[in-house]
Structure formats: C-alpha cells, structure tokens
Amino acid sequence: MAAKKNKLVLCIDRDNDLYEKAKISGPIIGREANLDAAAKLALDDPTETDANTIFRAVGIYDTLSTEYNVQVATLTGSSALGYTADKEIAAQLERVLSDFPSDSCIFVSDGASDEQILPVIRSRLKIDSVEIVVMKQAKELEKTYFVILEKLKEPHYARLIFGIPALILFLFAISRYLGWGLETQAAIIAIYLGARAFGIEDRVVRAASAFRFSLDKISSIVYLFFFMMLLISGWAAYQKYTDAVTAGMDGVKTTALIVKTLANLLTISFMILFAGKMIDILNEQEQKKIELPRYGLYAISTVIMWFVISVASDWVLNTAPPYVSFPDFLLAILGSMLFGYAGIVAMKTIKVGVVLRMKLESKEIFSENGAYLGKILGVDAKESTIIYKSPLGQKLSLNLEDVTSVGDRVMAKA
C-alpha cells in the first residue's frame, strides 16, 4: 500500500481576532486545539466569522483524515494588517511546516483581507483548494452592513475612511484662519496620499507604535514634552514666516528661515522622544535592550540632518556673520558623512555586545520576511556570529549584527 501523503488544512486569521478577543496566540495546531479556540472565540463574540471558519477547517480535516495524513492549523497575523500581519503568518507557517512537512494544503478563509495572504502561502506550499466561508444572513444588505461595520473598527481602514476627510476638514479650517489658498491644502493632501501609495504611512505608523504612552512609565513625562515641543515648533515657524513677510524677504529666503527654525526645534523634540524610548528600553527585560543601538542611530541621524539643514539654511540666508560659502556647505556634508560612519560602527559594536550577553542557544531563528532558517546551536563570540542548524541539517552562520529582535524566537536579516 502506498504511503499516505501529508496534507495541511490552513485557516487564516489575518487581523488576529483570536488574540484581540480571546487572548489565543497562533499557530493553533491540531483538531482539539482548534475546536477549543473556536469555541472560546465564539463565546466571546458570537458574530465573529473567524470562529465559523475554524469550525469549517476542522470539518474538512475530518473528511480528509481517511485519505491523507492530515493536520489542521490556524495561523494568526496582526491587527495592524499589511506587512506586519503577513510576516507573522509566514513565520507561523514555517514553524508548522517544520513540525508537519506537507505536500499541499487546503486554504480556508472568511474572505475579505485573509485572501491577500495567498501569495505568501503559495510561495511556500502548493494550494489544492480555496474555501471561503460566508455567514448566512436574513438579508444581503444586513450582511453588507455588518461587514462594513467590522472593517471600520480596524485601524488600517479607519485611517483611510475617517482620516482623509478629517485631514481635509482640518486643513480647510486652518487655511481659512491663516488666509492660505486651496493650493496649500492640495499640496498637503497630495503628500499624504503619496505617502500612502508608497507605503510610507505604514512605516511611520509602525515606528510610532513603538512609542507607547503609559502612566506607569517614567518616559510618559518625556513624551508629553515632545508633544509640547511639536506645538511650539509649529507656532515658532509661523512667527518666523510673519517676520519674513514683514521684512520683505523673497520666497527662497523665507523658506530657508522657516526650515532652519523647524530644524532647530524639531531636533530638540525628537531627541527628547528618543531619550524617552531609551528610558523605556533600559527598564525592560534584557532581550529588549537590543533595540538601544537602533534608537542611538536615530539620534545620530537626527543630529546629522539638523547640522546639514542648518548650514544649508545659513548659506541661503547669509544675512549676518559668520557668512557661509558653498565650500563650507560641502565641507559640512563631508564631515556629516564621516560622523555618520563612525556612529554606525559604534552602534553595531554596542549591538553585538548586547546580543552576546543574551542566551540564544536552542531558540528558533527566522528571517525578517518570516522564513524559517533553523535552530541556534551556539554563538561564536570571537567571530561575532550565530551558528545555527538549517532544516536540511546544514550548519550555517549569521553575523550577530544582523539580529533584529530576540524573544521566544530570534529574527534576523538574511
């Protein structure tokens, strides 16, 4: 008799409702574990379609179990959706496949955003069938209403549907007060839409989410100062604009004066912000301290940008000594490059030292895009590398400076 093929029944919860509502983390592997997770989710929120999707996945598992060596697994993403959710699902899929190597899978979903993960699944596993679970309602309109209502609760869609109209109304009110024309509003909205189109907004949101405000943390006071400095920066820039117009400056010098004012105050603002984050990290567990060099680099980059912008603004203005010539500006750029290089080397050295103090042996290591690399065997302190065993049994190495985060598993650039 031919050996039964391995087949995987995959259920996807891309927006991570299992954790957000029932505090259940993925991956959920096995029939009983999935039934238990679905029951808890249904009890917590009877209208949640993910619970029914899991029940359907278990039903498919029961049907196929007579023909194949079959396993059922539910993978969870992130409430932030986008890249963050896809990376988490890819990492969980690699873990499932390392425990249960499969020839193909059945993809079960409630549709909507879950189907966007299909390319990630196909890159690692053949998909034999896709099944979409649709909840039956008395009226099609009622179903549409509830789907829209649920989607509006997700930050990704809420920013799009509420954020853009709110931005337009805010700019309209400010423009009327300051006497700006429609051109300014159109320019700001165009910048925002461009940021969305090229994924800049998602990166900014991910970076901002790292700065968590909590009354339990000392850094909360620092964050309050940051927001105060932002307001002061905006007001100071407006005052400089008024002074420049009164003095009869041309458009180029007016812009340079405003940019210099913003550069000075915003640099102070962001240095305060980075200091607050570093205070948080120093009070966290040892594993979190790997993030210190990153914020050190942010601080160095901020200082470099301030210096270059300040010198460039002085070169354009040149209204009072010391006067700045073009060669002085080029020299400032060269000096900034050398300072930046020294800062990068210093932060890498600090990062390697932090990672060396951590216990990494026996942890699983993944690439940033979620691919499973293997299990860590040890650390070579002399060569500053991690030695790990790949799924194929090969012993490979990775530079310690490529480690991006350490927790239950290690994430690295690969």
MARZA-359506 format. One record per atom (N, C-alpha, C): y, z, x; residue in three letters. Coordinates in steps of 0.1 Angstrom, whole numbers, plus 5000, padded with zeros to 4 digits. Layout:
// MARZA-359506
YZXALA/...
// end
This chain:
// MARZA-359506
498850005008MET/500050005000MET/501350005009MET/502249915006ALA/503449905013ALA/504350035011ALA/504950075022ALA/505850195021ALA/507050175012ALA/507350275005LYS/508550264995LYS/509850255003LYS/510750164999LYS/512050155005LYS/512950275001LYS/513850305010ASN/514750415007ASN/515950355000ASN/516350414989LYS/517450364981LYS/518350484978LYS/519650464978LEU/520650574976LEU/521450544963LEU/521550644954VAL/522350634943VAL/523650704946VAL/524750634947LEU/526050684951LEU/527050704939LEU/527550824938CYS/528550854928CYS/529850884935CYS/530950824932ILE/532250844939ILE/533250914930ILE/533851024936ASP/534951094930ASP/536151084940ASP/536850964940ARG/537850934950ARG/538951034950ARG/539451084938ASP/540551174937ASP/540151314938ASP/538851344941ASN/538451484944ASN/538651584933ASN/538351534921ASP/538451624909ASP/537451744910ASP/536351714917LEU/535251824918LEU/535851944925LEU/536651914936TYR/537252034943TYR/538452084936TYR/539251994931GLU/540552034925GLU/540352124912GLU/539252094905LYS/539052164892LYS/537852264892LYS/536852234900ALA/535652314900ALA/535352384914ALA/536252354924LYS/536152404938LYS/534752374944LYS/534252254942ILE/533052204948ILE/533352094958ILE/532952114970SER/533252014981SER/532051924983SER/532451794986GLY/531351694989GLY/530951695003GLY/529851625007PRO/529051544998PRO/528051644990PRO/527751604978ILE/526751674970ILE/525451594970ILE/524451644976ILE/523251574978ILE/522051634970ILE/521351554963GLY/520151604956GLY/520351604941GLY/519251604934ARG/519351594919ARG/519851724913ARG/519351844918GLU/519751964912GLU/521152004915GLU/521551974928ALA/522952004932ALA/523951924924ALA/523551794921ASN/524451714913ASN/524551754899ASN/523451794893LEU/523451844879LEU/524251964878LEU/524152054888ASP/524852184888ASP/526352154889ASP/526752064898ALA/528152024900ALA/528751964887ALA/528051874881ALA/528451804869ALA/528651904858ALA/527751994856ALA/527852104846ALA/529052184848ALA/529352234860LYS/530552314863LYS/531752234860LYS/531852114864LEU/533052034862LEU/533252004847LEU/532151984839ALA/532351964825ALA/532752084818ALA/532252204822LEU/532752334816LEU/534152354819LEU/534652314831ASP/536052344835ASP/536952244828ASP/536552124826ASP/537352024820ASP/536451924812ASP/536251944799PRO/535251864791PRO/535751714790PRO/537051684793THR/537451544792THR/537351474805THR/536851534815GLU/536751474829GLU/535551374829GLU/535951244832THR/534851144832THR/533951154844THR/534451214855ASP/533551224867ASP/532251304864ASP/532351394855ALA/531151474852ALA/530051384845ALA/530551294836ASN/529651204830ASN/529051094840ASN/529951064849THR/529450964859THR/528351024868THR/528451154871ILE/527451214879ILE/526151224871ILE/526251254858PHE/525051264849PHE/524351124849PHE/525151014848ARG/524650884848ARG/523950854861ARG/524550894872ALA/523850874885ALA/522550944886ALA/522451064881VAL/521151144881VAL/520151064872VAL/520651014861GLY/519750934852GLY/519150814859GLY/519950744867ILE/519450624875ILE/518550674886ILE/518850784892TYR/517850844902TYR/516550864896TYR/516450924884ASP/515150954877ASP/514450824874ASP/515150714870THR/514550594867THR/513950524880THR/514650534891LEU/514250464903LEU/513150544911LEU/513050674908SER/512150754916SER/510750714916SER/510250634906THR/508850594906THR/508650474915THR/509750394918GLU/509550274926GLU/510050294941GLU/510950384943TYR/511550394956TYR/511550534961TYR/511750554974ASN/512150684979ASN/513650694977ASN/514050764967VAL/515450754963VAL/516150894964VAL/517450894967GLN/518251014968GLN/519550984961GLN/520151094954VAL/521351074947VAL/522451164955VAL/523651104956ALA/524651184963ALA/526051154957ALA/526851254956THR/528251234951THR/529151254963THR/530051154965LEU/531051164976LEU/532451194971LEU/533151284977THR/534451314972THR/535551274982THR/536751234977GLY/537751184985GLY/538851294986GLY/540051254982SER/541251344983SER/542151314971SER/542851424967SER/543851404956SER/545051314960SER/545251294973ALA/546251214978ALA/545951064977ALA/544651034974LEU/544150894973LEU/544450814986LEU/544450684985GLY/544850604997GLY/543950625009GLY/544550615021TYR/543750625033TYR/543050755035TYR/543750865031THR/543150995032THR/541851005025THR/541850965012ALA/540550965004ALA/539550875010ALA/539850755014ASP/538850665019ASP/538250715032ASP/539050775041LYS/538550825053LYS/537550945051LYS/537851025041GLU/536951135038GLU/535651085032GLU/535750995023ILE/534550935017ILE/533650865028ILE/534250795037ALA/533550725047ALA/532850825056ALA/533450935060ALA/532851045068ALA/531651105061ALA/531851135047GLN/530751195040GLN/529551095039GLN/529850965037LEU/528750865036LEU/527950865049LEU/528650865060GLU/527950865073GLU/527050985074GLU/527551105069ARG/526651225070ARG/525451205061ARG/525651155049VAL/524451125040VAL/523451035046VAL/523950925052LEU/523050825058LEU/522350875070LEU/522950975078SER/522251025089SER/521151115085SER/521251175073ASP/520151255067ASP/519151175059ASP/519651065053PHE/518750985045PHE/519050835047PHE/518550775058PRO/518750635061PRO/518350555049PRO/519150465044SER/518850385033SER/519050235035SER/518250155028ASP/518450015029ASP/519549955020ASP/519750025009SER/520749974999SER/521150094990SER/522050064981CYS/522550174972CYS/522850114958CYS/522950204949ILE/523450174935ILE/524850254934ILE/525950184932PHE/527250234931PHE/527550274917PHE/527850404914VAL/528150444901VAL/529550504901VAL/530350464891SER/531750504891SER/532350504877SER/533450574875ASP/534150564862ASP/535250464862ASP/535150374872GLY/536150264873GLY/537450314879GLY/538550264875ALA/539850294880ALA/539950284895ALA/540450394901SER/540650384916SER/539350394924SER/538250444918ASP/537050454925ASP/536550324931ASP/536750214923GLU/536250084927GLU/536950034940GLU/538150094944GLN/538850054956GLN/538050084968GLN/537150174967ILE/536350224979ILE/535150124982ILE/534950024973LEU/533749934975LEU/533749874989LEU/534849814994PRO/534849755008PRO/534349855018PRO/534749985017VAL/534350085027VAL/532850105026VAL/532250115014ILE/530850125012ILE/530050005017ILE/530549885014ARG/529849765018ARG/529849745033ARG/530849805040SER/530849795055SER/529749875061SER/529149965054ARG/528050055059ARG/526750045053ARG/526749985040LEU/525549985032LEU/525549865022LEU/524349805020LYS/524249695010LYS/524349764996LYS/525049694987ILE/525249744974ILE/524349654965ILE/523349714958ASP/522449634949ASP/523049614936ASP/523849714931SER/524349714917SER/525549804916SER/526449764908VAL/527649854905VAL/527649884890VAL/527650014887GLU/527650054873GLU/528850134870GLU/529650094860ILE/530850154856ILE/530550234843ILE/530850364843VAL/530650454832VAL/532050464824VAL/531950424812VAL/533150424803VAL/532950524792VAL/533850614790MET/533750714779MET/534150644766MET/533250664756LYS/533550614742LYS/534550694735LYS/535550624729GLN/536550694721GLN/536550634707GLN/537150704697ALA/537250654683ALA/538050534683ALA/539150524691LYS/539950414691LYS/540250374706LYS/540350234708GLU/540650184721GLU/542050234726GLU/543050244717LEU/544350294720LEU/544350434725LEU/543450514719GLU/543350654723GLU/542850674737GLU/541850584740LYS/541250584753LYS/542350554764LYS/543150444761THR/544150404770THR/545150514772THR/545550584761TYR/546550684762TYR/546050794772TYR/544750844770PHE/544250944779PHE/544150904793PHE/543750774795VAL/543650734809VAL/545050734816VAL/546050684809ILE/547450684814ILE/547850824817ILE/547650914807LEU/548051054809LEU/547451114821LEU/546151094824GLU/545451154835GLU/546051094848GLU/546250964848LYS/546750894860LYS/548150944864LYS/548950984854LEU/550351024857LEU/550351164863LEU/549151234862LYS/549051364869LYS/548851354884LYS/548351234888GLU/548051214902GLU/549351174910GLU/549551244921PRO/550851224929PRO/551151084932PRO/550051004936HIS/550250864940HIS/550950784929HIS/550450794917TYR/551050724906TYR/552350784900TYR/552450914901ALA/553650984896ALA/554850944905ALA/554650934918ARG/555750894926ARG/556250754923ARG/555350664919LEU/555650524916LEU/556350514902LEU/555850584892ILE/556350564878ILE/557550654876ILE/557650774881PHE/558750864879PHE/559750854891PHE/559250834903GLY/560050844915GLY/561150734916GLY/560750614913ILE/561650494914ILE/562750504904ILE/562450534891PRO/563550544881PRO/564450664885PRO/563850774890ALA/564650894893ALA/565650854905ALA/565150774915LEU/565950734926LEU/567050644921LEU/566850554912ILE/567850464907ILE/568950544900ILE/568550634891LEU/569550714884LEU/570350804893LEU/569650864904PHE/570450944913PHE/571450864921PHE/571050744926LEU/571950664933LEU/573150614924LEU/572850584912PHE/573850544902PHE/574950654901PHE/574450784899ALA/575350894897ALA/576250914910ALA/575550914922ILE/576250934934ILE/577250814937ILE/576850694934SER/577750574936SER/579050584927SER/578850634915ARG/579950644906ARG/580950754911ARG/580350864917TYR/581250974922TYR/581950934935TYR/581250854944LEU/581850824957LEU/582550684956LEU/582450614945GLY/583050484944GLY/582350374951GLY/581050384954TRP/580350284960TRP/580050174950TRP/579750054955GLY/579349944947GLY/577849934945GLY/577449834937LEU/576049814935LEU/575249774947LEU/575949724957GLU/575349674970GLU/574649794977GLU/575249904977THR/574750024984THR/573450074977THR/573450074964GLN/572350114956GLN/571150014959GLN/571449884958ALA/570449784960ALA/569849794974ALA/570649824984ALA/570149834998ALA/569149954999ALA/569550074994ILE/568750194995ILE/567350174987ILE/567450114975ILE/566250084968ILE/565349984975ILE/565949884981ALA/565249784989ALA/564449855001ALA/565149945007ILE/564550015019ILE/563350095014ILE/563450165002TYR/562450244997TYR/561250164993TYR/561450044986LEU/560349964982LEU/559649894994LEU/560449865004GLY/559849815016GLY/558949915023GLY/559450045023ALA/558650155029ALA/557250165021ALA/557350145008ARG/556050155000ARG/555150035003ARG/555749915004ALA/555049795007ALA/554249795020ALA/554849855030PHE/554249855044PHE/553549985047PHE/553350075037GLY/552650195039GLY/553350305046GLY/554650285048ILE/555450385055ILE/555550515046ILE/555750495033GLU/555950615025GLU/554650705025GLU/553450645025ASP/552250725025ASP/552150805038ASP/552550745050ARG/552550815062ARG/553550925062ARG/554750905057VAL/555751005056VAL/555251125047VAL/554651095036VAL/554151195027VAL/553051275034VAL/552151205041ARG/551051285048ARG/551651375059ARG/552751325066ALA/553351405076ALA/554051525070ALA/554751505058ALA/555451605052ALA/554551715046ALA/553351675042SER/552451765036SER/551951865046SER/552051835059ALA/551651935069ALA/552552055069ALA/553852035064PHE/554752145064PHE/554752215051PHE/553852315050ARG/553652385037ARG/554552515036ARG/555252515025PHE/556152625023PHE/555452745016PHE/555452855021SER/554752975015SER/555553105019SER/555753185009LEU/556453315011LEU/555753405020LEU/554453375022ASP/553653465030ASP/553853435045ASP/554453325048LYS/554653285062LYS/556053305067LYS/556153355080ILE/557453375086ILE/558253245087ILE/557553135089SER/558253005091SER/558952955078SER/558753025067SER/559452985054SER/560952995056SER/561353095063ILE/562853115066ILE/563352995074ILE/562552955084VAL/562952835092VAL/563052715084VAL/562152695075TYR/562152575066TYR/563452575057TYR/563852695053LEU/565052705044LEU/566252655053LEU/566352695065PHE/567452655074PHE/567352505076PHE/566152445076PHE/566052295078PHE/566752225066PHE/566352275054PHE/566952205042PHE/568452225041PHE/568952345046MET/570352365046MET/571052275056MET/570452255067MET/570952165077MET/571052015073MET/570051975065LEU/570051845059LEU/571251825050LEU/571551925042LEU/572751915033LEU/574051905041LEU/574051995051ILE/575251995060ILE/575451865067ILE/574351805071SER/574351675078SER/574951565069SER/574551565057GLY/575051465047GLY/576551485045GLY/576951605043TRP/578351635040TRP/579151605052TRP/578751635064ALA/579551605076ALA/579651455078ALA/578551385076ALA/578651235077ALA/579651175067ALA/579751225055TYR/580651185045TYR/582151215050TYR/582351335056GLN/583651375061GLN/584151275072GLN/583151245081LYS/583551155092LYS/583851015087LYS/583150975076TYR/583450845070TYR/584850845065TYR/585250945058THR/586550955052THR/587650955063THR/587351035074ASP/588351035085ASP/588450905092ASP/587350835093ALA/587350695099ALA/588150595091ALA/587950605078VAL/588750515069VAL/590250545069VAL/590550675070THR/591950715070THR/592550675083THR/591850675094ALA/592350635108ALA/592350485109ALA/591850415100GLY/591850265101GLY/590850205110GLY/589750275113MET/588650225122MET/588050105116MET/587550015124ASP/586849895119ASP/585449945115ASP/584649855109GLY/583349885103GLY/582349925114GLY/582349865126VAL/581449895136VAL/581650035142VAL/582950065144LYS/583150205150LYS/582950315139LYS/583250275127THR/582950375116THR/581550405115THR/580650305116THR/579250315116THR/578750405128THR/579250375140ALA/578950445152ALA/579250595150ALA/580450625145LEU/580850765143LEU/579950835133LEU/579550775122ILE/578650835113ILE/577250855119ILE/576850755126VAL/575450765132VAL/575450875142VAL/576450895150LYS/576550995160LYS/576551135154LYS/577351145143THR/577351275136THR/576051315130THR/575351215124LEU/574051235118LEU/573051265129LEU/573051195140ALA/572151225151ALA/572251365156ALA/573451415158ASN/573651545163ASN/573051655154ASN/573451645141LEU/572951745132LEU/571551735127LEU/571051605126LEU/569651585122LEU/568751625133LEU/569151615146THR/568351655157THR/568151805156THR/569151875154ILE/569052025152ILE/568152055141ILE/568351985129SER/567452005117SER/566051995120SER/565651885127PHE/564251855129PHE/563651945140PHE/564451985150MET/563952085160MET/563652215153MET/564452255143ILE/564252375136ILE/562952355128ILE/562752245122LEU/561452215114LEU/560252225123LEU/560252155135PHE/559152165144PHE/558852305149PHE/559952375151ALA/559752515156ALA/559052595145ALA/559352575132GLY/558752645121GLY/557252615120GLY/556952485122LYS/555552445122LYS/554752505133LYS/555352505145MET/554652565157MET/554452715155MET/555352785148ILE/555152925145ILE/553952935136ILE/553752845126ASP/552652855117ASP/551352835125ASP/551352735134ILE/550052705141ILE/549652815150ILE/550652885156LEU/550352995165LEU/549753115158LEU/550053125145ASN/549553235137ASN/548253195130ASN/547753065132GLU/546553025126GLU/545353045135GLU/544153005131GLN/542953015139GLN/543152925151GLN/542252955161GLU/542252885174GLU/542152735172GLU/541352695163GLN/541052555161GLN/542352475157GLN/543252545150LYS/544452475146LYS/545452455158LYS/545252525169LYS/546152515180LYS/546152375187LYS/545152295184ILE/545052155189ILE/546252075184ILE/546852115173GLU/548052045168GLU/549352075175GLU/549352175183LEU/550652215190LEU/551152095199LEU/550352035207PRO/550951925215PRO/551451805207PRO/550951785195ARG/551451675186ARG/552951705182ARG/553151835178TYR/554551865174TYR/555451885186TYR/554851915198GLY/555651905210GLY/556051765213GLY/555251665211LEU/555651525213LEU/556651485203LEU/556551535190TYR/557551505180TYR/558951555185TYR/558951675190ALA/560151735195ALA/560751655207ALA/559951615216ILE/560351535228ILE/560951405223ILE/560251345213SER/560651215208SER/562051225201SER/562251335194THR/563451365187THR/564651375197THR/564351445208VAL/565451465218VAL/565751335224VAL/564751255227ILE/565051125234ILE/565851035224ILE/565451025211MET/566150945202MET/567650995201MET/567851125200TRP/569151175199TRP/570051135212TRP/569451145223PHE/570151115236PHE/570550965236PHE/569650875233VAL/569850735233VAL/570950695222VAL/570750745210ILE/571650715199ILE/573050765203ILE/573150895208SER/574450955212SER/575150865222SER/574450825233VAL/575050745243VAL/575450605238VAL/574650545229ALA/574950415223ALA/576250435215ALA/576350535207SER/577450555198SER/578750575207SER/578650655218ASP/579850675226ASP/580250545233ASP/579250455236TRP/579550325242TRP/580350235232TRP/579950245219VAL/580650165209VAL/582050225206VAL/582150355205LEU/583350415202LEU/584350415214LEU/584050485225ASN/584850485237ASN/586350515233ASN/586550615225THR/587950645220THR/588550755229THR/587750825237ALA/588250935246ALA/587250945258ALA/587750995269PRO/586951015281PRO/585951125278PRO/584751125285PRO/584351025295PRO/583850895288PRO/584450775293TYR/584050645287TYR/582650605292TYR/581950545283VAL/580550495286VAL/580550345287VAL/580050295299SER/579950155301SER/578450105297SER/578249975296PHE/576949925293PHE/575949965303PHE/576249955317PRO/575250005327PRO/574850155324PRO/575850235320ASP/575550375317ASP/574550385306ASP/574650295296PHE/573750295284PHE/572350255289PHE/572250155297LEU/570950115303LEU/570350225311LEU/571150295319LEU/570650405327LEU/570050515318LEU/570750535307ALA/570250635297ALA/568950605291ALA/568750475288ILE/567450425283ILE/566350445293ILE/566650405306LEU/565650425317LEU/565250575319LEU/566250655319GLY/566050805320GLY/565150855309GLY/565450805297SER/564650855285SER/563250805286SER/562950685291MET/561650645293MET/560850725302MET/561450765313LEU/560850855323LEU/560550995318LEU/561551045310PHE/561351175304PHE/560251175294PHE/560251065286GLY/559151045276GLY/557751045282GLY/557650965293TYR/556350955300TYR/555951095305TYR/556851165311ALA/556551305316ALA/556151395305ALA/556751375293GLY/556451465282GLY/555051435277GLY/554651305276ILE/553351265271ILE/552251315280ILE/552451305294VAL/551451355303VAL/551351515301VAL/552451575300ALA/552451725299ALA/551751765286ALA/551951695275MET/551351735262MET/549851705262MET/549451595269LYS/548051565270LYS/547251675278LYS/547951715289THR/547351825297THR/547151955289THR/548151985281ILE/548152105272ILE/547052095262ILE/546951975256LYS/545851945246LYS/544451955251LYS/544251905263VAL/542951915270VAL/542552065272VAL/543552135276GLY/543352285279GLY/542952355266GLY/543652325255VAL/543352385242VAL/541952355238VAL/541552225239VAL/540252175234VAL/539152245243VAL/539352255256LEU/538352315265LEU/538052455261LEU/538952535255ARG/538752665251ARG/537952685238ARG/537752565231MET/537052575218MET/535552555220MET/534852605210LYS/533352595210LYS/533052465202LYS/532652355209LEU/532352235203LEU/530952195202LEU/530052265210GLU/528652235210GLU/528052235196GLU/527152135193SER/526352125181SER/527252085169SER/528552055171LYS/529352005160LYS/529151855159LYS/529251805146GLU/529151655144GLU/530551595147GLU/530551475153ILE/531851415157ILE/531951285149ILE/533151255144PHE/533451135136PHE/534651065142PHE/534750935140SER/535950865143SER/536950885132SER/538250845135GLU/539250865125GLU/539150785112GLU/538350675113ASN/538150595101ASN/536850645094ASN/536250755098GLY/535150815091GLY/533850775096GLY/533650695106ALA/532350655112ALA/531750775119ALA/530450795116TYR/529750905123TYR/529350865137TYR/529750935147LEU/529550905161LEU/528350975167LEU/528051095162GLY/526851175167GLY/527151315167GLY/526251385175LYS/526351535176LYS/526751575191LYS/527651665192ILE/528151705205ILE/527151795212ILE/526851745225LEU/525851825233LEU/526551925242LEU/527751895247GLY/528451985255GLY/529851915260GLY/530551995268VAL/531851945273VAL/531751945289VAL/532251845295ASP/532351835309ASP/533751865313ASP/534051995317ALA/535452035320ALA/536051965332ALA/535151925342LYS/535651865354LYS/536151725351LYS/535451645342GLU/535851515339GLU/536751505326GLU/536851625319SER/537651635307SER/537051545296SER/535751545294THR/535151465284THR/534151545276THR/533851485264ILE/532851545255ILE/531651455257ILE/530451525258ILE/529151455258ILE/528551465245ILE/528151355238TYR/527551355225TYR/526451265224TYR/525551295215LYS/524351205213LYS/524551125200LYS/524450995202SER/524650895191SER/523450895181SER/523650845169PRO/522450835160PRO/521250755166PRO/521550675176LEU/520450595182LEU/519850665194LEU/520350795197GLY/519750875207GLY/520450855221GLY/521450775222GLN/522150755234GLN/523150875237GLN/523250905250LYS/524251005255LYS/525550935258LYS/526550965251LEU/527850895254LEU/528951005256LEU/530050955261SER/531151045264SER/532451005258SER/533351095256LEU/534651065250LEU/535651155256LEU/536851105259ASN/537851185265ASN/538351295256ASN/538551415262LEU/539051525253LEU/540351505247LEU/541251425254GLU/542551395248GLU/542451305235GLU/541251245233ASP/541051165221ASP/540751245209ASP/540451375210VAL/540151455199VAL/541351485191VAL/541351455178THR/542451475169THR/542451595160THR/541251645157SER/541251775149SER/539851835151SER/539751965149VAL/538552035151VAL/538452135139VAL/537352125132GLY/537052215121GLY/535552225120GLY/534952215108ASP/533552205106ASP/532952085114ASP/533751985115ARG/533351865123ARG/534551825132ARG/534251745142VAL/535351705151VAL/535751565148VAL/537051535147MET/537551405145MET/538151355158MET/537951225161ALA/538451175174ALA/538751025173ALA/539650975182LYS/539950835183LYS/538850765190LYS/538250665184ALA/537150595190ALA/537150445187ALA/
// end
